Amino acid sequence: MAGTVDTGVANMSPSPQAKTQWIASRNEGRVTGIDPLDIGFLNKGNEMLNIKIVTWSLAIWTAFSFVFCVIYGLLTPPGVHMYAFLQQVLPGFESLSWRGFFVGLIESFLYGAYAGLVYVPIYNFLHRRWARQQP
């Protein structure tokens, strides 16, 4: 045909039936209202972060990291322990005591929560400001 260009590539968009079958197989028969093949939602400006989710995620991650550091310190030779660092960044932390462990765990959790409470509003503010400027 005149005026058309054949690239030799067929339309790669899956049919609605194929999408439904894929969703059903991925969810073990439970069809959800979310279409994972439709990534157009990323371009609709919905990239705002949820402060509750991010704050809890960071708080749990930092608490888990603290527990990992303490276990690492128990399993390794004294020359490679993290205790000196933990005592510097976590006031009240004492190595090899239950009180010190729980103080460090609570402080680590609170540091993660603080990071989430500060990071998310800054991110969302910048996203709102700069998302309007994009074409």
N, C-alpha and C positions, 0 to 999 in steps of 0.2 A: 504494500500500500504506500502511496505517496505521502510523505510528511511524517511517517512514523518510523521509529527506530526499534529494531528488534535486537535486544541485548542477549538473547539466547537464554535468559534466566526466567523461569516461570514465576508466577506470583507465589512468594514463599509464605504468605500469610495463611495460617491454618484455618480450616473451616470452623464454624461455631460448634459443630458436632465433634470435631477432633479435640477442640479445647475442652469441651465438657467431658469427653472420655478421659483426657489426660488428667483433669482435675479429680475425677472420680477415682482413677487408679492411684493418684498420689495421696488421696485422703482415705484410702481403703473403703471406697464406696460412699463416703460422706461428701456430697457435693456442697461446696461453700459458695458464697456470693462473691468471693475474691477470685479474679482471673489472673493467675501469675504470669500468663503470656502477654497480658496487656500492660506494658510498662509505661503507657502514656500518663499514668497518674504522677510520675516523677516530674513531669513538665507543668503541672498545674499549680505549683506554688505551695504544696503541702509538706514541705520539708522542715517544718517547725519541730523543735524537739519538745518532748513532754518532760517537764521538770521533775515530776514524780518518778518516772521510769528511769531517767538518767541519774538522778540523785541516789535512788536505791541501788541501782546497778553499780555505781562507783563506790558507794559505801560498803556493799557486800564484797566487791572486788578488793578493796584495800584491806578489809578485815581478813579475807582469805589469804591475801599476800602476807599479812602479818603472821598468820598461823603457819604458812609455808616457811617463812624466815625462821621462826622459832624451831620448827621441826628440823629444818636444815642445820641450825646451830646445834641441835642435840645429836645429829648423826655425823657431823664432821669434826675434824680436829680443831682445837682451840684457836689455831692461827688463822682460820678462815671464818670465824663466827661473825655474825651480824650484830652481836649484842652491843658493841660500842656505838654503832650507828643508831640502833634502836633507842639506846639511852639518850642520845643527843636529840633525836627528833620527837621522842615520846616522853615528855616529862612524867616522872613517877614510875616509869618502867624499870623493873629490876629483873635481872636474869635469874632463872631457875627458882621462881617463887610464884605461887598461885595468884597472889595479890598483884604482882608485877605483870603476870600474863593477862589478867582480866583488865587491868588499867590500860595496858598496851592495846588490847583488842578493842576496847571502847574508844580509845583515842584514835585508832586507825579507822574505825567505822565513822567516827565524826569528821575526820579529815576528808574521807571520801565523800561524805554528805556535803561538806562545805564546798568541795570542788564542784560538785553537781549544782549546788545552789548558786554558785558564782558563774559557772561556765554557761549554763543554759540560757539565762536572761541575756547575757552578752551575745551569744550565738543568735538567739531569736531576734534581738534588736538589729544586729548587722544583717541578718537574712531579710528582715522586713525592709530595711533601708536599701540594700543593694539589689533585692529581687525586683523592685519597681524600676530600677534603672536598666535592666536587661531588656532587649527588644522582644 
